[in-house]
Structure formats: structure tokens, C-alpha cells
Amino acid sequence: MSKVKKTRPKKRRKVGFTLDSVEAHEVALVGTFNNWNPRKHPMQKTSTGAWQRNIMLPPGAYEYKFLVDGQWREDPQNDQSLQNAFGTRNSVLHVATR
């Protein structure tokens, strides 16, 4: 009888996202981590006008964008991006293991 090796689940890490967009009325964080669903991770506006959201993610690479008042925007604070199937670019996040 062979032994089944138990694998430990990968620890998720808290990742913070911020977008400075004082003029925005609604901002959502969308990406491969939520199947590009804008209802999964709405962002909260701070008193300074920035939008913030923290989410828990397992290690890996993720593509994402912000949906600002119905318009797609890359993360201006992240210089890592990839071209997508629509001819635009997605921001890329790498969550490392600890």
C-alpha cells in the first residue's frame, strides 16, 4: 500500500491595491483572481480621494485592471504588464511564497 503524501495548502497573502482617482464615482478591482467580475472586489474611496482594496491571494501570477466608471485602466503604479487578447494591456502582479 502506497502512502499518499499530504500537501499543505499554499498560504494566501494580503495584497493591497490603490488607485488615485479623485474624480471617479465607482472603481472595481478585476482580474484573473476573480474571473474578471467587477462585482467581486469593489474598491473603497478614502478621505483623500484614493481608492483602496485589500484581498487575499495564494502565490502565483495574476493579471488585473481597474474598472473606473465603466472604463478599463491599467495600474499606473505598476510597470509590469502584458498585452491581452483585446489589443490593450493588463497589469501583472506576482505574489511570492514566503
C-alpha positions as CSV (number, residue, x, y, z in Angstrom):
1,M,0.0,0.0,0.0
2,S,1.5,3.3,-1.0
3,K,1.3,6.4,1.2
4,V,-0.4,9.4,0.0
5,K,1.7,12.5,0.5
6,K,-0.3,15.3,2.1
7,T,0.4,18.7,0.6
8,R,0.0,21.8,2.6
9,P,-2.3,24.4,1.1
10,K,-0.4,27.4,-0.2
11,K,-0.7,30.3,2.2
12,R,-2.5,33.2,1.0
13,R,-1.1,36.7,1.3
14,K,-2.8,40.0,1.9
15,V,-2.2,42.3,-1.2
16,G,-3.2,45.9,-1.2
17,F,-4.3,47.8,-4.3
18,T,-4.6,51.6,-4.5
19,L,-5.7,53.9,-7.3
20,D,-5.6,57.7,-7.2
21,S,-8.7,58.8,-9.0
22,V,-10.4,61.7,-7.1
23,E,-12.9,62.3,-9.9
24,A,-14.1,58.6,-10.0
25,H,-17.5,57.7,-8.7
26,E,-17.1,53.9,-8.8
27,V,-14.0,51.7,-9.0
28,A,-13.7,47.9,-9.1
29,L,-10.6,45.7,-9.0
30,V,-10.9,43.0,-11.6
31,G,-8.6,40.3,-12.9
32,T,-7.7,36.6,-13.2
33,F,-8.1,36.2,-9.5
34,N,-11.9,36.9,-9.7
35,N,-12.7,35.8,-13.2
36,W,-12.8,39.5,-14.3
37,N,-16.0,40.0,-12.3
38,P,-16.4,43.7,-11.3
39,R,-18.9,42.9,-8.5
40,K,-16.4,40.7,-6.6
41,H,-13.9,43.4,-5.4
42,P,-15.4,46.9,-5.4
43,M,-12.9,49.4,-4.1
44,Q,-13.5,51.9,-1.2
45,K,-12.8,55.6,-1.6
46,T,-10.7,57.2,1.1
47,S,-11.0,60.7,2.5
48,T,-8.1,61.8,0.3
49,G,-9.9,60.6,-2.9
50,A,-7.7,57.5,-3.4
51,W,-9.4,54.1,-3.9
52,Q,-8.2,51.1,-1.9
53,R,-8.9,47.4,-1.6
54,N,-7.0,44.5,0.1
55,I,-7.5,40.9,-1.0
56,M,-6.0,37.6,0.0
57,L,-4.2,35.7,-2.8
58,P,-2.3,32.5,-3.0
59,P,1.2,32.7,-4.5
60,G,1.2,33.0,-8.3
61,A,1.0,35.4,-11.2
62,Y,-2.2,37.4,-11.8
63,E,-3.4,39.9,-14.5
64,Y,-5.6,42.7,-13.4
65,K,-7.1,46.1,-14.2
66,F,-9.2,48.7,-12.6
67,L,-12.7,49.4,-13.9
68,V,-13.2,53.1,-13.3
69,D,-16.7,54.4,-14.0
70,G,-17.1,51.7,-16.7
71,Q,-13.6,52.4,-18.3
72,W,-10.7,49.9,-18.1
73,R,-7.5,51.3,-16.7
74,E,-4.1,49.8,-16.0
75,D,-2.4,50.3,-12.7
76,P,-0.3,53.4,-13.1
77,Q,1.8,52.4,-10.1
78,N,2.8,49.0,-11.6
79,D,5.2,49.0,-14.6
80,Q,4.7,45.2,-15.2
81,S,2.1,44.5,-17.9
82,L,1.2,42.1,-20.7
83,Q,-0.7,42.5,-23.9
84,N,-4.1,40.9,-23.8
85,A,-6.4,39.4,-26.4
86,F,-8.1,42.8,-26.9
87,G,-5.0,44.6,-28.0
88,T,-4.7,46.5,-24.8
89,R,-2.5,45.8,-21.7
90,N,-3.2,44.2,-18.3
91,S,-1.2,45.0,-15.2
92,V,0.6,41.9,-13.8
93,L,1.1,41.0,-10.1
94,H,3.4,38.3,-8.8
95,V,2.6,37.1,-5.3
96,A,5.6,35.3,-3.9
97,T,5.7,32.5,-1.4
98,R,7.0,33.4,2.0
